[in-house]
Amino acid sequence: MSPMKKRKKMSVLDQLVMGILGIVAVSFLAIFATFYFVASPYQKTERAAIAIAKEKTSLKTVKTFEIVTTDVSVYSLTGEDAAGKNIAVLLPKSGGAIQTISLENGKKPTTTDPLSVGWYKNQPVWESNTPTAFKLYDFKTGKQIY
């Protein structure tokens, strides 16, 4: 017969440290899972829009992807075509004709707000959508229209 070895009990401090580490690990896992599942639909939409734009237009490299909503919602992509010219591609969210716009034909408004290319009343526009203001600018003149 072999003598049984006695197990050492964990001290209260060790138990407390292990409990805190377990809570921190579970919290990080929960936060990661939340961000992954929240971002996933947006990323899938972005990948699909890029694939369609590259297949159906002259877009070769993508710089930005945004969902822009005015009187219609469009997936707005900016980038370069094969010739290196800056273009925007607008894919209507509800389906319809894809618009390819040369950014060289537009005049950006003089604003420090971030701008997106959108579609308003069947015309391209610059959109500024900040937490404090929503503004639309005429694509060709850069003048505020809304």
ABEGO torsion letter per residue (X at the ends): XBBBBBBBBBBAAAAAAAAAAAAAAAAAAAAAAAAAAAAAAAAAAAAAAAAAAAAABABABBABBBBBBBABBBBBBBEBBAAGBBBBBBBBAAEEBBBBBBAAABBBBBBABBBBBBBBGGBBBBBBBBAABBBBBBAAAGBBAX
